Amino acid sequence: MLILVTGATGKVGRRFITGLLDEPGFSKARIRALCHNRVLDETDRVSVVKGSIANSDTVAAAMEGVTHVLHLATCKETPDDVMDVTVKGLFWLLEAFRTSPTAKQFILIGGDAGIGHFFYRHEGPITEATPHRAYPGCYALSKVLEEVMLEQFAVQYGINTCCLRAPWIMEKDDFKFTLSFGEDVFGGPDWKTLVPPADAERYARDGTVPLLRDADGRPLKRNFVHVDDLVSAILAAIDNPRAEGQLFNISMDRPVDYGEVAAYLARTRGLRSIDIPSQFHSNWMDNSKAKFLLGWRPIYDLEKLIDSAWEYRRSGEEPRIVWYPG
């Protein structure tokens, strides 16, 4: 087994490679990392091809002898790059995959941006049958295009594909910094811009957290997944006949409720919260299909997500570097 991993230096790629190499069931598997801006160290089981997936020659070289593809590479709100990476790059990968004599399975990591995240009202749980609905911006559009292209290549050529659709992916102390009123905020909303500057400074200093409310005035529910749970889902999908041609929601069992977050942090860490009104909409990703077909279960619930983030301690050799805005 030779697995090509794009986006191998990101949080999911690094954790997947570690998880696969440590898993006895994959003791004979090798990794080929397709790297662009950053590069992994090579080992006896990890090799590196450097270049852009927008280049067909680079992709062809990276695909030589590959049996499985895990496609993680993506862009955020970068219009100059997004079509090259998420459309052209995926097209070259799929073209090389369908013509390869060794290729067996293509796994794409999709995102809930493709079904609108919290920008649109959903009258029921978000399932794999929920229609695509990109919110404004090039990133959400790219996630729709990725999923549709993968689906259509399977229709056109009968290749073995699987899409694991993930919401916001957390690791280490990420979740703590999603709630920061300071300059160190991870992702959005950018809380400091939603309150007076003096208040934002005080909230950041005191560790006050936002209690985001949805368009109906209730504490907003938003979907997350921990990187460890996503990696376990990827491992469960590899060579699983029940994954062929399937789309799976890979998320926590329940969405994160900002009211429950505020109450838990008040009870366990004495932190205050402040209401933040919004026009966003609560939603709930249904992960039961992955449970039923893959036998997968997330281990992170709300309390574990919060505790792991607040208890994580970085050494001096591990500064907090955000490679993309969340």
N, C-alpha and C positions, 0 to 999 in steps of 0.2 A: 504494500500500500504506500503510495506516494501522494501526499496531499499538498496541493498548491494553496497557499493562504495569501490573499491580498489584504492590504491593511494590517499586515502582521505586527507592526510596531505599536499599534493602538492598544487601548485597554482590553478589548475583547481578544485581539490577536495574540497578545503576549500571554494572557491568561489561558486561552485555548491551547497554545503550544505547550505550556507548562502542564496543563491538565492531561493532554493527550500523552505526553512523554512519561507521565507518572502513572498512567492507567495500564495495569497489567494486560488487559484485553487488547491493547494496541502496542504491545512490546516490539512488534516488527514494523510498525509504521514509521515512515520518514516524512519530514516536512520540507517543502521548498517554499521559502518566503519571497514574494515579489515585493521589493521595497523601492521607494522613490526618494523621499526627502530624508528619511532616517533608515538606519540599517541595523539588523540584528547581528549578534556574534554567531559565527558558524560553529557547528559541533559535528560529531560523527553521525548525528541523525537530523541535523538542520543545515540546509544549504540556502544560499541567497542568490537571487537574480535581481540586479538593480536596473531600474528603468520605469517608464510610465506605462500603465495599462492602456493609455490612449494610442500607443504605438503598436501596430499589428506585429511587427517583427519581434519586439520585446515579448509580447504575449505568446507568440508561436514558440520562442525559445523556452519560455517559462513552462509551457504546457507539455514539453517533450517528455513522454513516459509517465505523465501524471494519471493517476486513477481517480482522484477525488479533487474537487475544487470547493474551497470555502471562501466566498466572496464577501469581504468586509469593507473594502476601500470605499470611501464616500467623501462628499464635500458638504460643507454647511452653506451659509449664504454667501457663496463666492461665484457670482455669475460668469466670471472669466474662465473658471475651471470646471464648473459643474457638468456641462454637457460632455466635455472630453472624458471626465472620469466616470460619471454615472450612466452615460448613454453609449458613447463610443467605446469606452473601456469594457463595459459589460457585453456589448455586441461582439467585440473581438474575442473576448473570453468564450462566449457561447459558440461562436463560429469555430474557434479552435477545438472546443470540447466536442462538438457534434461530428467533426471530421477525424477525431483522434481514435486510433485503434485500441488505446488503453483506457480511455475515460469511462468511468462507471457511474459517478454521482456528482451532481452540481448542487451545492447548498448556498442559498442567498440569505443574508441577514437583512430583512426588511425593517420598516419602522412605522409606528403609528401615525407619523406625519402624513402617510399616504391615505389615511381615512379621516384626517382632519383634527386629530389630537383633541384638545379642548376648545378649539375654535368654533365648532358647530355642535348644535344640540342633537343628541342621540336619544330617541324615545325608549330604547331598551339596551341591553348589553351589546357591546361591540363583538360580533362574531366574525369568523372568517368569511361569511357571506355579506358582510356590510360593504356597500359600494365604496369605491375609491372616491375621495373628495379632498383634494389638496387645498390647504389654506394659502394665502398670498405668500409669494416668495419662491425662489428657485429650488430650495431644498425639498420642500414638500412635493413639488412637481416631480423632482428627480426620483423620489421614493415611489410615486405612482408609476412612472415610466419603467423603473427597474422591475417591479412586480409584474407589470403587464408584459414586458419583453420576455421575462423568464417563462411565464405562462404560455406565451405564443410560440416560443421555441419548442416547448414540450408538445404543443399541438402540431406544429409543422413537422417536427423531426422525430418525435417519440422518445426524446432523451429523458433520462432519469433526473428529475429536478425536485427540489424541496425548498420552500421559503419559510423561514422562522421570523415572524414579525414581532419585533421587540419595541416596547415603549422606552422611556428614558432609562439609560443603563447607568447604574451606580457601582462604585467600588470605593474602598478605603474610606476617606472622610468626605467624599463627594456630597453626600446628602446634607451634611452639616453646612456646607458652603452654598447649597442651593437656597438656604434660608438667611443668608448674610445681608445685612444692610450696608456693608462696606464695599470697597473697591474689589475685594476678593470674591465677590459673588460668582457662583458657577451657574451659567445658564440664565434662564429668564423665568419670571419677570425680573427686571433690574429694580429691586425694591427701593433703593435709595432715591430713585427718580420719582417715586410715587408718594413721597412725604416731604415736608419741608427739610432743607439741608441740615439745620440744627438738630432736628429730630432724628434724622438718619444717622448723624454722628453719635448721638446719645444711644440709639438703639444698637449700633454696631459695637460701641464700647461696653454696653451692658449685656450683650448677647440676646437682646429681645428678638423674637422670631415673628414673622408675618403669619397671620391667620387669613389666608386668601379666601374670599367669598365669591361664589359663582353669580351668574346673572340673576338668579332667583333669591340671592341673599343668604343662601346656605353655605356652610363650609365646603369649599370645592373638593371634589374627588378627582384625583389624577393618577394615571398609571405609571408604575416604575417596575424595573426588574434589576436584581443584583447580577453583576457579571458572573458570579459563580453559578447562579441558577441558569443563566443563558448558556454558559459553557456546558453544563450538564445536559441541557436540551440538545445542543449540537452533537455531543457524544452519543446521545440516545438515538439521534436521527441517522448517524452514519451507518450505511449498509442495512438499515432497517427497512424491510419490504413494505411496511405500513406507512413509511414516510414518502414513498414514491408518488410524485405528482401532487403533493399536498402542501397546503398553506396552514401554518399553525400560529396562533397567538401565544407568545411566551412572555408571561407577566406574573406578577404576584397574584395570589389568590383573590385579594381584595385591593382596590385602589387605595392609595394614600389619601386619607381624609385630613385636611389641614386643621380641622377642629380637634381631631384626635391627636395629631402631632403636638399642637399647642398644649392640650391637657396633659399629655404624657411628659413633655419637657417641663411643665410647671410642677408636676408631681415628683419627678425623679431628679430634676436638676435645678429647680427653683427659678426657671426662666419665665419672664413675662412674654406676653404676645400682644400684638396690635392688629386690629381688623384692617384688612385691605380689600375694598370693594373692587369688583371687576365685571366685565361683560363676558368672561369665559364661561364654559359650560362643563359641569361635572360629567364624567363618563366612566364606564366600567368595562374593561376588556375581559372577555370570557375565555379562560384557558382550558376549558374542560376537554376540548378536542385533543390537545397535546397529552393530557392525562390519560385519555381513553386509548389513543392509538400508539403513543410512544411510551406509555408507562412512566411518564416524567412527573415529578413533583417539585415545586419550589420549596426551598427551606427557609427563605427569608420572609418574615411577616413584618408588620409595622414596627413592633418593638425591637426586633433583631436588626432591622435596617437602621433605626435611630441609635441604638446602643453601639453597634459596630462603628458607626461614623463618629460618634462623640468619644469613643474610647480609643480610636486609632491614634497612634503617636508616631510622628515622622522623625526620623533621625536627621542629623545634619547633612547626611549624604543623600537625602531624599527630599529635596525641596518640592513644594507644590507647583507643578508646571501644568498649565492647561493648554493642550495643543490645539484645541478647538473650543468655541464658545459655549458648548453645552447642547 
